[in-house]
Amino acid sequence: MHERDRHDDHNYEPLVVVGDPAEANLLAALLRSDGIAVRMHGEPFGPYPVGVGGLAQVEVWVADDHMEDARAVLETWRSDSQS
């Protein structure tokens, strides 16, 4: 599945689904710091974000041409968060 963002020329593919919007934003910032284009889907908006169950899930999508790098960043992030 591909998604074309209307603001750039990247094709985006899903990298991971994160159950906490704050963690999703942290991961997105980490990916962006490595120069990886990121989009998030399902991110809560407004003053009362839903943070329960499946409604709290955020899909983190990355530019398909950076997928390999994004997976490496994800693995490092996961191993660091478990220590």
MARBA-3410 file (N, C-alpha, C, O; in Angstrom, 1 decimal):
83
0.8,-1.2,0.0,0.0,0.0,0.0,0.9,1.2,0.0,1.8,1.3,0.8 ~ 0.6,2.2,-0.9,1.4,3.4,-1.0,0.5,4.6,-0.8,-0.7,4.5,-1.0 ~ 1.1,5.6,-0.3,0.3,6.9,-0.2,1.2,8.0,-0.7,2.4,8.1,-0.3 ~ 0.7,8.8,-1.6,1.4,9.9,-2.1,1.0,11.2,-1.3,-0.2,11.5,-1.3 ~ 2.0,11.8,-0.7,1.7,13.1,0.0,1.7,14.2,-1.0,2.5,14.3,-1.8
0.7,15.1,-0.9,0.6,16.2,-1.8,1.6,17.3,-1.7,1.7,18.2,-2.5 ~ 2.4,17.2,-0.6,3.4,18.3,-0.3,4.8,17.8,-0.7,5.7,18.7,-0.7 ~ 5.0,16.6,-1.1,6.4,16.2,-1.5,6.2,15.0,-2.5,5.1,14.6,-2.9 ~ 7.4,14.6,-3.0,7.4,13.5,-4.0,7.6,12.1,-3.5,7.9,11.2,-4.2 ~ 7.5,11.9,-2.2,7.8,10.6,-1.6,6.5,9.7,-1.6,5.4,10.2,-1.5
6.8,8.5,-1.7,5.7,7.5,-1.5,5.9,7.0,-0.1,7.1,6.8,0.4 ~ 4.9,6.9,0.7,4.9,6.5,2.1,4.4,5.1,2.3,3.4,4.7,1.7 ~ 5.0,4.4,3.2,4.6,3.1,3.6,4.6,3.0,5.1,5.3,3.6,5.8 ~ 3.7,2.1,5.7,3.6,2.0,7.1,4.9,1.3,7.7,5.3,0.3,7.2 ~ 5.4,1.9,8.8,6.5,1.3,9.5,6.1,0.6,10.7,6.5,-0.6,10.9
5.2,1.2,11.5,4.8,0.6,12.8,3.5,1.3,13.3,3.2,2.4,12.9 ~ 2.8,0.5,14.1,1.6,1.1,14.8,2.0,1.2,16.3,2.5,0.2,16.9 ~ 1.9,2.4,16.8,2.3,2.7,18.2,1.0,2.9,19.0,0.2,3.6,18.6 ~ 1.0,2.3,20.2,-0.2,2.4,21.0,-0.3,3.7,21.9,-1.3,3.9,22.6 ~ 0.7,4.5,21.8,0.7,5.7,22.6,1.1,6.9,21.7,2.2,6.9,21.2
0.3,7.9,21.6,0.6,9.1,20.7,1.9,9.8,21.1,2.6,10.3,20.2 ~ 2.2,9.9,22.4,3.4,10.5,22.8,4.6,9.7,22.3,5.6,10.3,21.8 ~ 4.6,8.4,22.4,5.7,7.6,21.9,5.8,7.7,20.4,6.9,7.7,19.8 ~ 4.6,7.8,19.7,4.7,7.9,18.2,5.3,9.3,17.8,6.1,9.3,16.9 ~ 5.0,10.3,18.6,5.7,11.6,18.3,7.2,11.6,18.6,8.0,12.2,17.8
7.6,10.9,19.6,9.0,10.7,19.9,9.7,9.9,18.8,10.8,10.4,18.4 ~ 9.1,8.9,18.4,9.7,8.1,17.3,9.8,8.9,16.0,10.8,8.9,15.3 ~ 8.7,9.6,15.7,8.7,10.5,14.5,9.9,11.5,14.6,10.5,11.8,13.6 ~ 10.0,12.1,15.7,11.1,13.1,15.9,12.5,12.4,15.7,13.4,13.0,15.1 ~ 12.6,11.2,16.2,13.9,10.5,16.1,14.2,10.2,14.6,15.3,10.4,14.1
13.1,9.7,13.9,13.3,9.4,12.5,13.6,10.7,11.7,14.5,10.7,10.8 ~ 12.9,11.8,12.0,13.2,13.0,11.3,14.6,13.5,11.5,15.2,14.1,10.6 ~ 15.1,13.3,12.7,16.5,13.8,13.1,17.5,13.0,12.2,18.6,13.5,12.1 ~ 17.1,11.9,11.7,18.0,11.1,10.8,17.7,11.4,9.3,18.2,10.7,8.5 ~ 16.9,12.4,9.1,16.6,12.8,7.7,15.5,11.9,7.0,15.5,11.9,5.8
14.8,11.2,7.8,13.7,10.3,7.2,12.4,11.1,7.2,11.9,11.5,8.3 ~ 11.8,11.1,6.1,10.4,11.8,6.0,9.4,10.9,6.6,9.4,9.7,6.4 ~ 8.6,11.5,7.5,7.6,10.8,8.3,6.2,11.4,8.2,6.1,12.6,8.1 ~ 5.2,10.6,8.2,3.8,11.0,8.3,3.2,10.1,9.4,3.6,8.9,9.6 ~ 2.2,10.7,10.1,1.5,9.9,11.1,0.0,9.9,10.8,-0.5,10.9,10.4
-0.6,8.8,11.0,-2.1,8.6,10.8,-2.7,8.1,12.1,-2.2,7.2,12.7 ~ -3.9,8.7,12.4,-4.6,8.4,13.6,-4.2,9.2,14.8,-4.6,8.9,15.9 ~ -3.3,10.2,14.5,-2.9,11.0,15.6,-4.1,11.8,16.2,-4.8,12.5,15.4 ~ -4.3,11.8,17.5,-5.4,12.6,18.0,-5.2,14.1,17.9,-4.1,14.6,18.1 ~ -6.3,14.8,17.6,-6.3,16.2,17.4,-7.2,16.8,18.5,-8.1,16.1,19.0
-7.1,18.1,18.7,-8.0,18.8,19.6,-7.5,18.7,21.1,-6.5,18.1,21.4 ~ -8.3,19.4,21.9,-7.9,19.5,23.3,-8.1,18.3,24.1,-7.5,18.1,25.2 ~ -8.8,17.3,23.6,-9.1,16.1,24.4,-8.8,14.8,23.6,-9.7,14.1,23.1 ~ -7.5,14.6,23.4,-7.1,13.4,22.6,-7.5,12.1,23.3,-7.5,12.0,24.6 ~ -7.9,11.1,22.6,-8.4,9.8,23.1,-7.1,9.0,23.3,-6.3,8.9,22.4
-6.9,8.5,24.5,-5.8,7.7,24.8,-6.1,6.4,25.4,-5.4,5.8,26.2 ~ -7.1,5.7,24.9,-7.6,4.5,25.4,-7.7,3.4,24.2,-8.3,3.7,23.2 ~ -7.1,2.3,24.4,-7.2,1.2,23.5,-6.8,1.5,22.1,-5.9,2.3,21.8 ~ -7.6,0.9,21.1,-7.3,1.1,19.7,-7.4,2.5,19.2,-6.8,2.9,18.2 ~ -8.2,3.3,19.9,-8.4,4.7,19.5,-7.1,5.6,19.8,-7.0,6.6,19.2
-6.2,5.0,20.6,-5.0,5.8,20.9,-3.9,5.4,19.9,-2.8,6.0,19.9 ~ -4.1,4.4,19.0,-3.1,3.9,18.1,-2.8,4.9,17.0,-3.6,5.6,16.5 ~ -1.5,5.1,16.8,-1.0,6.0,15.7,-0.1,5.2,14.8,0.8,4.5,15.2 ~ -0.4,5.3,13.5,0.4,4.6,12.5,1.5,5.6,12.1,1.3,6.7,11.7 ~ 2.8,5.1,12.1,3.9,5.9,11.7,4.3,5.4,10.3,4.7,4.2,10.1
4.2,6.2,9.3,4.6,5.9,7.9,5.9,6.7,7.6,6.1,7.8,8.1 ~ 6.7,6.0,6.8,7.9,6.7,6.3,8.1,6.6,4.8,7.4,5.8,4.2 ~ 8.9,7.5,4.3,9.2,7.5,2.8,9.7,6.1,2.5,10.7,5.6,3.1 ~ 9.2,5.5,1.4,9.6,4.1,1.1,11.1,4.0,0.7,11.7,3.0,0.9 ~ 11.7,5.1,0.2,13.1,5.1,-0.1,14.0,5.2,1.1,15.2,5.0,1.0
13.4,5.4,2.3,14.2,5.4,3.5,13.7,4.2,4.5,14.1,4.2,5.7 ~ 13.0,3.3,4.0,12.4,2.2,4.8,13.5,1.4,5.6,13.3,1.2,6.7 ~ 14.5,1.1,4.9,15.6,0.3,5.5,16.2,1.0,6.7,16.4,0.5,7.7 ~ 16.5,2.3,6.5,17.1,3.1,7.5,16.1,3.3,8.7,16.4,3.3,9.8 ~ 14.8,3.5,8.3,13.8,3.6,9.3,13.6,2.4,10.2,13.4,2.5,11.4
13.7,1.2,9.6,13.7,0.0,10.3,14.8,-0.2,11.3,14.7,-0.6,12.4 ~ 16.0,0.3,10.9,17.2,0.3,11.8,17.0,1.2,13.0,17.3,0.9,14.1 ~ 16.4,2.4,12.7,16.2,3.4,13.8,15.1,2.8,14.7,15.2,2.9,15.9 ~ 14.1,2.1,14.2,13.0,1.5,15.0,13.6,0.4,15.9,13.3,0.4,17.1 ~ 14.4,-0.4,15.4,15.0,-1.5,16.2,15.9,-0.9,17.3,15.8,-1.4,18.4
16.7,0.1,17.0,17.5,0.8,18.1,16.6,1.4,19.1,16.8,1.3,20.3 ~ 15.5,2.1,18.7,14.6,2.7,19.6,13.9,1.7,20.5,13.8,1.9,21.7 ~ 13.5,0.6,19.9,12.8,-0.5,20.7,13.8,-1.1,21.7,13.4,-1.3,22.9 ~ 15.0,-1.4,21.3,16.0,-2.0,22.2,16.4,-1.0,23.3,16.6,-1.4,24.5 ~ 16.5,0.3,23.0,16.8,1.3,24.0,15.7,1.5,25.0,15.9,1.7,26.2
14.4,1.4,24.5,13.3,1.6,25.4,13.0,0.4,26.3,12.4,0.5,27.3 ~ 13.6,-0.8,26.0,13.4,-1.9,26.8,14.5,-2.0,27.9,14.4,-2.8,28.8 ~ 15.6,-1.2,27.7,16.7,-1.3,28.7,16.4,-0.4,29.9,17.3,-0.4,30.8
END
